[in-house]
Amino acid sequence: MIAYNAGMLLRRVVKFYIDGFRSMTLGRTLWCIILLKLFIMFAVLKAFFFPAYLQGGDAEKGEAVSTELTRRAAPEN
């Protein structure tokens, strides 16, 4: 009985949001802008400004992390 009510509630909530998105006019444009900005932030900026430091096998990754942690713990004067 409880699972049936939860399923019905979930179905009603999903239908509510689907109907809401269908009737949007300005909101659709805003969602397109939001998705475009997210794509730019995560795909384009990540590719150019955040290089992959940890490439290679497990030993190389461990060495890179160890070196970086030691360098940050004892900065050069």
Secondary structure in CASP SS format (residue, H / E / C, confidence):
PFRMAT SS
TARGET T0000
AUTHOR 0000-0000-0000
METHOD secondary structure of the structure
MODEL  1
M C 1.00
I H 1.00
A H 1.00
Y H 1.00
N H 1.00
A H 1.00
G H 1.00
M H 1.00
L H 1.00
L H 1.00
R H 1.00
R H 1.00
V H 1.00
V H 1.00
K H 1.00
F H 1.00
Y H 1.00
I H 1.00
D H 1.00
G H 1.00
F H 1.00
R H 1.00
S C 1.00
M C 1.00
T C 1.00
L H 1.00
G H 1.00
R H 1.00
T H 1.00
L H 1.00
W H 1.00
C H 1.00
I H 1.00
I H 1.00
L H 1.00
L H 1.00
K H 1.00
L H 1.00
F H 1.00
I H 1.00
M H 1.00
F H 1.00
A H 1.00
V H 1.00
L H 1.00
K H 1.00
A H 1.00
F H 1.00
F H 1.00
F C 1.00
P C 1.00
A C 1.00
Y C 1.00
L C 1.00
Q C 1.00
G C 1.00
G C 1.00
D H 1.00
A H 1.00
E H 1.00
K H 1.00
G H 1.00
E H 1.00
A H 1.00
V H 1.00
S H 1.00
T H 1.00
E H 1.00
L H 1.00
T H 1.00
R H 1.00
R H 1.00
A H 1.00
A C 1.00
P C 1.00
E C 1.00
N C 1.00
END
